[in-house]
Amino acid sequence: MKKILSVLVVGLVMGTSSVVMAQKYAYIDSEEILNSMPSYTEAQAQLEKLSIDWQKEIEARFKAIDEMYRKYQQDAVILPEDAKVKRQNEIINAENEAKELQKKRFGTDGDLYKKREELIKPIQDRVFTAIEEYARDRGYAFVFDKAGALTIVYADTKYDITDQVMAKLGVVGK
C-alpha cells in the first residue's frame, strides 16, 4: 500500500512540475528599454530643464524673503509697532506664497507631476503595449521587470486565480 501511495505522489509531483515547466516566463529591463528610446530621453531632458527652472524661481523667492527679513531685523529697533507688524505680515505672506508655489510646482499633484504624466506616460504605455503583444504572440505566461523591484508587467489572465481565492475566502469581488 505504501508503495502504491509513493508511486501516486511521485506521479502527481511529476505531472504538476511538467505543467509548471510548460509555462513560459520572460523578463525585461524597462529602464534599459526606456533609456534607449529617443522620445523618452528627450522628455526626461525637458522635465529636468523645467525642474531646474522652477527650482531657481523658488530659490529666488526664498532669497528675496531672506533679504526682507534681514532688512526688517536691521530696521526693527527704529520702526513703530504698526510698521513692524505690517513688515512681519509681508514677510509671512511672501513666505506662504513661496511655499505654495513650491507645492504647486513640486507637490504630489503639482506641475512637474502633471508634465511627467503628459510626456512620459504615453511612452510607457507604448512600451507596455509592446510587451503585452510580444508576450501574447510568443505564449509567455508572465513577464517580469528586473528594473528596480522585480514586478510582473504582463500576466496571461488564464493563470489568474484571484477570483477562485476570493471565492474560497468568501469574499465578493467587483
C-alpha positions as a Python dict, from the first residue, in 0.01 Angstrom:
ca = {
    (1, 'M'): (0, 0, 0),
    (2, 'K'): (284, 238, 88),
    (3, 'K'): (446, 160, -245),
    (4, 'I'): (129, 247, -440),
    (5, 'L'): (87, 571, -244),
    (6, 'S'): (453, 664, -312),
    (7, 'V'): (408, 598, -684),
    (8, 'L'): (94, 814, -689),
    (9, 'V'): (269, 1101, -506),
    (10, 'V'): (569, 1084, -740),
    (11, 'G'): (335, 1076, -1040),
    (12, 'L'): (142, 1373, -910),
    (13, 'V'): (461, 1572, -848),
    (14, 'M'): (594, 1484, -1194),
    (15, 'G'): (265, 1581, -1357),
    (16, 'T'): (246, 1909, -1169),
    (17, 'S'): (604, 2002, -1246),
    (18, 'S'): (553, 1937, -1617),
    (19, 'V'): (257, 2178, -1617),
    (20, 'V'): (467, 2439, -1438),
    (21, 'M'): (757, 2379, -1675),
    (22, 'A'): (522, 2427, -1974),
    (23, 'Q'): (457, 2787, -1874),
    (24, 'K'): (693, 3032, -2039),
    (25, 'Y'): (846, 3317, -1844),
    (26, 'A'): (1046, 3614, -1959),
    (27, 'Y'): (1185, 3931, -1814),
    (28, 'I'): (1264, 4278, -1936),
    (29, 'D'): (1463, 4574, -1812),
    (30, 'S'): (1222, 4865, -1850),
    (31, 'E'): (1493, 5119, -1765),
    (32, 'E'): (1709, 4994, -2050),
    (33, 'I'): (1415, 4997, -2291),
    (34, 'L'): (1303, 5347, -2192),
    (35, 'N'): (1655, 5492, -2187),
    (36, 'S'): (1713, 5359, -2537),
    (37, 'M'): (1411, 5548, -2672),
    (38, 'P'): (1496, 5899, -2801),
    (39, 'S'): (1147, 6026, -2720),
    (40, 'Y'): (1193, 5920, -2357),
    (41, 'T'): (1537, 6078, -2318),
    (42, 'E'): (1404, 6399, -2477),
    (43, 'A'): (1107, 6401, -2239),
    (44, 'Q'): (1340, 6340, -1942),
    (45, 'A'): (1563, 6628, -2054),
    (46, 'Q'): (1261, 6856, -2088),
    (47, 'L'): (1142, 6760, -1738),
    (48, 'E'): (1490, 6817, -1595),
    (49, 'K'): (1506, 7165, -1750),
    (50, 'L'): (1161, 7255, -1616),
    (51, 'S'): (1256, 7126, -1273),
    (52, 'I'): (1576, 7332, -1267),
    (53, 'D'): (1398, 7647, -1389),
    (54, 'W'): (1121, 7611, -1132),
    (55, 'Q'): (1370, 7537, -855),
    (56, 'K'): (1563, 7856, -944),
    (57, 'E'): (1240, 8054, -936),
    (58, 'I'): (1156, 7921, -588),
    (59, 'E'): (1510, 7975, -458),
    (60, 'A'): (1496, 8336, -583),
    (61, 'R'): (1173, 8391, -389),
    (62, 'F'): (1320, 8247, -69),
    (63, 'K'): (1632, 8458, -117),
    (64, 'A'): (1415, 8769, -150),
    (65, 'I'): (1227, 8670, 166),
    (66, 'D'): (1559, 8628, 344),
    (67, 'E'): (1658, 8978, 235),
    (68, 'M'): (1322, 9114, 355),
    (69, 'Y'): (1379, 8952, 695),
    (70, 'R'): (1737, 9083, 727),
    (71, 'K'): (1620, 9433, 637),
    (72, 'Y'): (1339, 9402, 890),
    (73, 'Q'): (1583, 9298, 1164),
    (74, 'Q'): (1802, 9600, 1089),
    (75, 'D'): (1507, 9840, 1093),
    (76, 'A'): (1310, 9680, 1380),
    (77, 'V'): (1461, 9898, 1653),
    (78, 'I'): (1350, 10224, 1489),
    (79, 'L'): (1016, 10113, 1343),
    (80, 'P'): (690, 10196, 1516),
    (81, 'E'): (487, 9891, 1630),
    (82, 'D'): (230, 9912, 1348),
    (83, 'A'): (508, 9925, 1085),
    (84, 'K'): (675, 9623, 1249),
    (85, 'V'): (352, 9425, 1231),
    (86, 'K'): (299, 9531, 869),
    (87, 'R'): (653, 9418, 768),
    (88, 'Q'): (616, 9091, 961),
    (89, 'N'): (292, 9019, 779),
    (90, 'E'): (456, 9099, 444),
    (91, 'I'): (736, 8853, 523),
    (92, 'I'): (491, 8584, 636),
    (93, 'N'): (273, 8635, 327),
    (94, 'A'): (574, 8622, 94),
    (95, 'E'): (694, 8302, 264),
    (96, 'N'): (349, 8143, 236),
    (97, 'E'): (332, 8236, -132),
    (98, 'A'): (675, 8083, -193),
    (99, 'K'): (574, 7763, -14),
    (100, 'E'): (251, 7749, -215),
    (101, 'L'): (448, 7792, -537),
    (102, 'Q'): (685, 7516, -429),
    (103, 'K'): (388, 7288, -358),
    (104, 'K'): (223, 7388, -688),
    (105, 'R'): (538, 7303, -883),
    (106, 'F'): (671, 7000, -697),
    (107, 'G'): (379, 6867, -489),
    (108, 'T'): (229, 6521, -531),
    (109, 'D'): (-17, 6656, -788),
    (110, 'G'): (195, 6952, -892),
    (111, 'D'): (303, 7090, -1226),
    (112, 'L'): (607, 6862, -1253),
    (113, 'Y'): (395, 6553, -1185),
    (114, 'K'): (137, 6663, -1443),
    (115, 'K'): (407, 6738, -1701),
    (116, 'R'): (566, 6397, -1634),
    (117, 'E'): (227, 6232, -1688),
    (118, 'E'): (185, 6427, -2012),
    (119, 'L'): (529, 6347, -2151),
    (120, 'I'): (628, 6008, -2004),
    (121, 'K'): (302, 5815, -1964),
    (122, 'P'): (229, 5782, -2340),
    (123, 'I'): (581, 5645, -2392),
    (124, 'Q'): (543, 5398, -2105),
    (125, 'D'): (203, 5293, -2240),
    (126, 'R'): (362, 5221, -2580),
    (127, 'V'): (631, 5011, -2413),
    (128, 'F'): (387, 4810, -2203),
    (129, 'T'): (155, 4755, -2501),
    (130, 'A'): (452, 4622, -2698),
    (131, 'I'): (548, 4393, -2410),
    (132, 'E'): (193, 4261, -2383),
    (133, 'E'): (164, 4200, -2758),
    (134, 'Y'): (505, 4032, -2775),
    (135, 'A'): (428, 3813, -2472),
    (136, 'R'): (87, 3713, -2606),
    (137, 'D'): (228, 3633, -2953),
    (138, 'R'): (510, 3421, -2805),
    (139, 'G'): (292, 3248, -2547),
    (140, 'Y'): (459, 3384, -2234),
    (141, 'A'): (256, 3336, -1918),
    (142, 'F'): (446, 3604, -1722),
    (143, 'V'): (688, 3884, -1799),
    (144, 'F'): (888, 4027, -1509),
    (145, 'D'): (1065, 4363, -1495),
    (146, 'K'): (1411, 4346, -1340),
    (147, 'A'): (1449, 4726, -1318),
    (148, 'G'): (1404, 4834, -958),
    (149, 'A'): (1188, 4592, -763),
    (150, 'L'): (1105, 4275, -953),
    (151, 'T'): (749, 4320, -1078),
    (152, 'I'): (517, 4143, -1317),
    (153, 'V'): (441, 4363, -1617),
    (154, 'Y'): (235, 4106, -1805),
    (155, 'A'): (43, 3804, -1689),
    (156, 'D'): (-177, 3582, -1903),
    (157, 'T'): (-523, 3603, -1746),
    (158, 'K'): (-574, 3229, -1775),
    (159, 'Y'): (-325, 3193, -1487),
    (160, 'D'): (-507, 3445, -1266),
    (161, 'I'): (-668, 3266, -971),
    (162, 'T'): (-777, 3580, -787),
    (163, 'D'): (-1148, 3501, -822),
    (164, 'Q'): (-1104, 3143, -703),
    (165, 'V'): (-906, 3254, -397),
    (166, 'M'): (-1166, 3520, -320),
    (167, 'A'): (-1444, 3259, -351),
    (168, 'K'): (-1254, 3029, -115),
    (169, 'L'): (-1229, 3315, 132),
    (170, 'G'): (-1596, 3405, 86),
    (171, 'V'): (-1507, 3749, -49),
    (172, 'V'): (-1716, 3906, -325),
    (173, 'G'): (-1524, 4088, -598),
    (174, 'K'): (-1620, 4388, -805),
}
